[in-house]
Amino acid sequence: MSYARIGRTDRIAVVDEEVVRLVRSVDVFAQLPLTAVERLAAGMTRIAAAPGEVLMREGESGDTFVIVGSGQVEVSVGGVPMQRL
């Protein structure tokens, strides 16, 4: 009896289950296959922001997707607070 090779073991990455759950909590990612979610999670960078710290500014290029794991963020438009998430 023989089995097909699944893949090289050096390609296997261990991803924190908490981060996988966090990614899955975002509607747009919730239905992705686990392998896709694990790839997203593996590419994420955890940051800690101080109260009042600006994460991004209106008008900047959109090259970052932020998922808030804990705490709150305030969204403003034209300097006017619009929503607290």
N, C-alpha and C positions, 0 to 999 in steps of 0.2 A: 504494500500500500504506500502511496506517496501523496504528498501534499504540496500545493503550490506555495511559493514563498509569499508571505504577506508583505514584507518590506524590510528594509534595513533597520536594525534596532537603533542606530545612531540618529535616525530621523524622528524618533519618538520623543516628544517633549512632555514634561510634567507641568500641568497648568493648575494653579490654585483653584479648587472647587468654588471658593467664595467669589472669585473673579468670574468664573463661568456663570454662576448664578446671577451675578450683577449684569453681565452682558445679556443673558436671557431675559432679564427683567425689562429690557427695552423692547417695546413692541416690534420695531422694525427688524430686530435680530431674533426674536423669540422662536420663530419657526425654522430657522436655519438648522442644517444638520449639525450634530455635535462637533464634527471635525472642523467645520467652518467657524463655529463659536470658539473652539479651542485655539484656532489660528488667530482670531481677533484678540482673544484674551492674552495670548502669548506676545502679541505686539503692543499691548497696552503699557503705559507708564503711569505708575501711581504717583500722585502729587498731593501735597498738603498745602492748603491755602489759609492764610491768616484772615481773620474777619476784616472785611473791607478791601481785601486784595482783589485787583482786577484780573480776571482770567483771560478775557478777550475784549476787544473794543469794537464797537460798531464801525463798519467800513474796512476793517482789516480783512485780509484774504482768509477764506474759510478752509484752513488746512488742518484743523483740529476738531475732533468730536469729543465732547466732554460728557461723561456719565458721572453723576454725583452719587457716590456711595454712601455718604453720610453728611449731615449738615444741610445747609440751604444756600441757594444762590439767588441773587436779585437780578432780574433782567430789566434793562432800561433802554429806551429809544429816545434819542436826542437828549440824553441826560435826564429824562423823566422816568422814574421807576414805573414799570408796567406790571411786573409779576414777580412773586417770590416762589421759587421752586424748592 
